Amino acid sequence: MIMISVVIPLYNKEKQILTTLQSVWCQTFTDYEVIVVDDGSTDGSVAVVESVTDPRLRLLRQENGGVSGARNHGIAAARGEYVALLDGDDEWHPEFLEQITDLIQRYPECDVFASDYEFRKPDGTRVPTVVRHIPFDNETGLLSNYFKVASDSNSPVCSSTVCISKKAVDSVNGFPEGIKSGEDLLTWARLASRYGIAYTRRRLAVINIDAAYERSQKPKRVPAQQDYVGAELEKLKKEYNPPYISRYISFWHKMRSVIYFRLGMTGRSRSEAFKAVRWNPLNVKAWALMALNLLPARLRKL
């Protein structure tokens, strides 16, 4: 028998958390527990969770410390052999856990299991992911080229579509705390460097996009000048050297370059684009960013 612990970090999702929980209660697979970790919410989120009487639900509380700390808190308390993650404003289709357990049974050599997903915009429009270079033709298979897929697609592993063996997530010390962005991408990279990933092409989750994060909006956060994630990715290359990780490191620096560019910080954007090209000279987008950063301000557009 497979028992899954569902871990949901929660911070100020009063209007969304009940819908998220309802998507769990509707699962066709029912051998699970749900651990909601409130990360110091200041709205009515906790009251909503406390109104739910399902015996499979546990509510843990902590002072505000960030999503990584909340996930780690929940994982530490998990009783299941496997941990499925779900953000407090996302949703699963009813078959999500059933399909995940099917992957666990089909691919016992793996420790990470994930599904495709779709985005929902604030106006309700649903947008499918773009996932390229899947190395198999069937509905399910092994994601043996994770870093290639992740470098040229929406991330094939996401914080609301992944289930991980507890021993695997413990072995990478969970999610890194104290960094403001990229903590989830770094965790998937650490797991992909060490463990097999089983994947299904079925879109089994809905990721709700906050209006503040739409592409038309200016980035909310300046990338950390001290690039912890980039440094850790380089360590993974030295220690494990998984296929296509150089390409992925280039992708990471390109992403940072884009954010700096959109914030008007052309010097840092140019520096990140240069690093992206150094890691992958065939990164056309990074070359384009280098060129854009040389244009007069009135001509720059991305």
N, C-alpha and C positions, 0 to 999 in steps of 0.2 A: 504494500500500500504506500502511496505517495502522499505526504502531507506537506502543504505549502503554507508559508507565512507571508501574508500580504502586508507590506509596510508602506504606509502613507504618511509622508511628512506634511504638516499642516501649518500654514501661516496666513492668517487673514483671508480665508476662503469661505466666509460665512454664506455667500450666495451660491457657491459651487459644490461644497463638500457633500451635501446630501445626495446630489445627483451622482457624484463619484461613488459614494457608498452603495447607492442603489444599483449601479452597474456591476458591483461585486456581488451583491445579494442575488442578482439574476443569473449568476454563472451556472452552467450546466454541470460543472464539476464542483462538488460541495465539501470536499475534505480539506478545509483551509481554516486559518484563523486570520483576523484582521487586527493589525496594530497601527493605530493612529498616534503619531507623535506630534503634539502641539508644540510649536517652536516659539512660545511666548506671544501668541496672537493677542491683538488688542481690540478685536471686534467680537462678534457673537459666535465665532467658529466653534468654540468649545461647547457652548450651550446646544448647538445643533447636534454635535456628536453625542453628547450626553443624553439627548432625547431618543437615541436609538437603543433599543433593548435587546438586540440580538446577542446571545451568549458567546458568540464567536468573536465579539469585538472587545478589544482592550484599548483604553486611552491612557497614554503616557504624556507627561508634561515636563517641559524644561524651559529655562530662561532662553531668550532669543540668542541663538548662536549660529544660525545658518542652516541651509538645507542639508549639507553634508553631515553635520552633527546630529540632526534629527534622523536622517536615514541610519546612521551608525547606531544611534540609541535604539531604534526599532529592530535593527538586525541583531544587536546583542541580546535583545529580549525574545527573539524568535525561537519558537519551539520546533518548527519544521526543519526538515533536511534541506529544503529549497526555499529561497526568498524571492518573491515577486514584488517588484516595485511599481507604484502607481502614484502620480502626483495628485495633489488635492483638488485640482480643477480639470483633470482628464477623465476619460471613461474607457471601459472595456466593452467589446461586444460579448454577448453571452457565452460564446464558445472559446474565449481566450484561454482560460485555465485548462479547459479540456484539451485544446490543441497543444498547449505547453506540456501537459503531462504525456501526450502522445509523442512529442519530441523527446522527452526524457526517456521513454521506453524504447523508442526507435534508435536513439543514439546514446547508449549508455557510456560511451567513451568521452562524451562532452560534459562540460560543467556550466555552460552558458547557453541559454535558449531564448530566442527572440522571434517576434513576428513583425511583418510590415504593418503600416499604420496610415492614417490620413490626418490632414489638418482641418480644423474648422475655424474659419475666420469669424470676427465679431458679428458680421452680418448673417452668419449661418451657412455661408458657402463652404462646401467641402472640397478640399484639394488633395489629390493623391500625392504620395511621395514620388520622388525620382530616385530610383535605386538602380545603378548600373553595375555591370560586370559580375552579376551573380554567377557562380561557377557551376551551376547545375541547372538542368532543364525541368526537373520535376517540381511539384509544389513545395516539397521540403528537401533539405540536404545540408551539407556541411559548408559553412562560410569560411573556407580555407584561405581566402584572400581578403580577409577583413580590411586590412589597411588600404588595399587598392579600391575596394568598394567605398570605404568611408572617405577617401580622398576625392572622389568624383561624384558624390551622391549626397542626398539627405542621409544622415547617419543611420545605418542599418540596425544599430542598437540604440535604444532610447530609454529614458528613465521611467516611461510608463508602458514599455512593451518588452521588458526583459525579466527573466527569472534566472537566478544564479544559485548554484549549490552553496550552502553556507560555508563549507570548508574552503571553497575557492575565494569567496569574498573576504573571508577572514585572512586568507593567505596574502592578500594584497593590502591588508590593514584597512579595509573598507574604503570609504570616500575621503579624500584629503580635506582636512578642515583648515580654515583660515585663508582660503583663496576665494576670490569673488566671482570668477568665471572659469570655465573649462574643467571644473572638478569632475564632472560626469564623463567628459571625453577622455580625460586622463585615466579614469577608472576602467572604462571599456578597453583602452589601449593596454593597460596592465593585464587585464584578464585575457585579452586576445593574444598577448605575447606568451602566455603560459598555458592556456586551456583551449580546447575545441569549442566552437560555436555552432549549434544547430539552429536552423532558420527556416521559417515558413513564409512563403510569399503571400499568404492570406492577410488581408488588412483587418486586424482584430482589435484595434484601439483607435480612439479619437483624441488627438492632441489639440486642445483649444488654445488659439493664439490670442494673447492679450493685445489690444489695439496699440498699446505703447510699444510693442515689439514688431509691428508691421514695417516692411521695408521702407515705406514712405516717411517713417518717423526717424528723427535723429537718434543715434544710439544713446541709451540711457547711462552707459557706464564707460569710463575711459579704461582701456586695458592697463593692467598693472605694468609699470615700467620694468620691474624685476619679473622676468618671465619664468615663473616656477614651472608651469606646464611644459614649456618648450625644453627647459633643462631636463625635466624628468623623462620626456620622450627621447632625448638624446641618450639618457642612461639606459633606456630599454633597448635602443639600437646596439649599444655597446655590449649589453649583457645577453640579449636574446637574438638580436638581429633578425626579427621576423620579416617575411617577404613584404616588400613595398613600404616599409616604415619610413624610408627617406622621403618617399613621395608624400607620406602623411605629415611628416615634419614640415615639408614645404607648404602643404595645405594649411597647416596651423598658422604659419607665419603670414601666409597670404590673407587669412581671415583677419589677423591682427592689423595687417596693412590696410585692409578695406575699412575697418572701424576707425582707425586713425584718420584715413582719408576723408571719411564722411564727417568727422569732427573738425576737419580743417587743419589737422596737425600733420602737415606735409613732410616735415623732416623725419618724424618717427614712422610715418607711412612708408617713405622711401627706404628707410633702414630695414623695416620688416620685409618689404618687397625684395630687397637685395638678398636677405637671408633665405627667402623662399626660392629664389633663383639658384642660390648656391646649393641648396639641398636637392633641387630638381631643375636643371637647366631647361627642361621642356615645359615648365609651368608658364604657359602663354599668358594667363591672367596676371601673373606676377610681373612679367615683362611689361604688360599694358599699364599696370599700376605705376611702375617706375617711370614710364613715359608720361602718364597723366600728372604725376607729381612735379614734372618739369615745366608744365604749361602755366601761363599766367592765371591768376585766380579766377578771372572772369570766364575763362575757357574750361575750367575743370568741372567735370560732371560725371557722376557715376550712378 
